[in-house]
Amino acid sequence: SVRLGAQDADFYNDPTSDTDITPYGDLSLNYIYRAASSLRVGITHQRSHTDVVDINQGSTVNALTSDQEVTVIYGHLNHALTPRLTGNLGGSWQNSSFNGGSFDSDTEQFFTVSTGLSYRFSRHFTGDVGYAYTTLSSDIAGRDYDRNYVYLGVSVLY
C-alpha cells in the first residue's frame, strides 16, 4: 500500500505563524502467509500534534511550539497458533522533530515493543493477555521515561 500527499498546516490563531505545506507518506506491506496469520511492516511520515507547549518570548517569528514532524517505522506479526489461539508481536520506532518555539528542531525518539496472546472463547467473546515496553528519549530535559505494562482483558463483539 502506498499513500502519498501533502498536508497544509495553518495555525490561524497564531499571528506569527505562516501556512506551511509539507509532504505526507505511508508505505506499508501486508503479507498474509496463512489463514489468520499475517505480517505488516511500514513507514509513515507526517506532521502531527504535540503535547509540548512552549513560548519563545524573545522571538516574533515561530514563537510557539506548534507541532512536530514525525517519521515512524513499524512492524506487526499475528500468528494463529491454533484455531482459537493467536499470538502477536509488534514494534515501532518514532523520530519526531518539533516546529517553532524554543524547542524548534529538538528531537525525540519513541520506541515500543509488545507481545500478546488472544483466545477466542466463542464468536462473541475473546480474552487477551500481553506485555509492552515503551521508552522515550528526548532532547527536552525531564521528558525521558521507560515504561513496562501488562494487560489482561475480555472483548465482547455483538
C-alpha positions in Angstrom: 0.0 0.0 0.0 1.3 3.4 -0.9 -0.3 6.7 0.1 1.4 10.0 -0.8 0.2 13.5 -0.4 0.7 16.9 1.2 -0.5 18.4 4.5 -1.5 22.0 4.9 -0.6 23.3 8.4 -2.4 26.5 9.2 -2.3 27.8 12.8 -4.8 30.6 12.2 -4.9 31.6 15.9 -1.2 32.2 16.0 -0.5 35.6 14.3 3.2 34.8 14.0 2.6 31.5 12.1 2.7 31.0 8.4 0.8 28.4 6.4 3.1 25.5 5.7 2.6 22.7 3.2 4.6 19.5 4.0 4.8 16.0 2.5 2.8 13.1 3.8 3.6 9.5 3.1 2.5 6.0 4.2 4.2 3.0 2.7 3.3 -0.5 4.0 3.4 -4.1 3.1 0.9 -6.6 4.4 1.7 -10.3 3.9 -0.9 -13.0 4.7 1.0 -16.2 4.8 -1.8 -18.5 6.1 -5.4 -18.2 7.5 -5.4 -15.7 10.4 -1.6 -15.1 10.2 0.0 -12.0 8.8 3.0 -9.8 8.8 2.7 -6.0 8.3 5.7 -3.6 8.1 5.7 0.0 7.1 6.9 3.6 7.4 5.0 6.8 7.7 6.0 10.5 7.6 3.6 13.3 8.5 3.1 16.5 10.6 1.4 15.7 13.9 0.2 17.5 17.1 2.3 17.7 20.2 1.9 17.9 23.9 5.0 20.2 24.1 3.9 23.8 24.7 6.5 26.5 24.8 6.5 30.2 24.1 9.8 31.7 22.9 9.5 35.2 24.5 12.5 36.6 22.6 11.1 35.9 19.1 8.4 37.3 16.9 8.6 34.5 14.3 7.6 30.9 15.2 7.2 32.0 18.8 5.1 28.9 19.7 5.9 25.2 19.6 3.2 24.4 17.1 3.6 20.8 16.1 6.1 18.1 15.1 7.3 16.3 12.0 7.1 12.6 12.6 8.6 9.5 10.9 7.5 6.1 12.2 8.9 2.6 11.2 6.6 -0.2 12.4 6.0 -3.9 12.2 3.3 -6.3 13.5 3.1 -10.1 13.3 -0.1 -12.0 14.0 0.2 -15.8 14.0 -2.6 -18.3 14.5 -1.2 -20.9 17.0 -4.4 -22.9 17.0 -7.9 -22.2 15.5 -8.7 -20.3 18.8 -5.3 -19.0 20.0 -3.5 -16.2 18.2 -0.1 -14.7 19.2 1.1 -11.3 18.2 4.4 -9.4 18.2 4.8 -5.7 17.3 7.2 -2.9 17.5 7.7 0.7 16.3 10.4 3.4 16.3 9.3 7.0 16.0 11.5 10.1 15.4 9.9 13.5 16.0 11.3 17.0 15.3 9.5 20.0 16.9 8.5 23.1 15.0 8.6 26.5 16.5 9.3 27.9 20.0 12.5 27.5 21.9 12.3 23.7 21.2 12.4 24.3 17.4 14.3 21.4 15.7 14.7 19.5 19.0 14.0 15.8 18.6 12.5 12.8 20.4 12.7 9.1 19.8 9.9 6.8 21.0 10.4 3.1 20.9 7.8 0.4 21.7 7.7 -3.4 21.6 4.8 -5.6 22.5 3.7 -9.2 22.6 0.4 -10.9 23.5 -2.0 -13.8 23.1 -5.7 -13.8 22.2 -8.0 -16.7 22.9 -11.4 -16.8 21.1 -13.9 -18.4 23.6 -16.7 -18.1 21.1 -17.8 -16.0 18.2 -18.6 -13.1 20.5 -16.0 -13.4 23.4 -12.2 -13.1 23.2 -9.7 -13.0 26.0 -6.4 -11.1 25.7 -3.1 -11.0 27.7 0.1 -9.2 26.8 3.1 -7.2 27.7 4.5 -4.0 26.3 7.6 -1.9 26.8 8.0 1.7 25.8 10.8 4.3 26.1 11.1 7.9 25.2 14.4 9.7 24.7 14.1 13.5 24.3 16.3 16.5 23.7 14.0 18.3 26.1 15.0 17.9 29.8 12.7 15.9 32.0 10.7 14.1 29.3 12.7 10.8 29.1 11.0 7.7 30.5 10.8 3.9 30.4 7.5 2.0 30.9 6.6 -1.7 31.3 3.0 -2.8 31.4 1.0 -5.9 31.4 -2.6 -6.1 30.2 -5.4 -8.6 30.7 -8.8 -8.1 29.1 -12.0 -9.5 27.6 -13.6 -8.3 24.4 -17.3 -8.7 23.6 -18.4 -8.4 19.9 -22.0 -8.2 19.0 
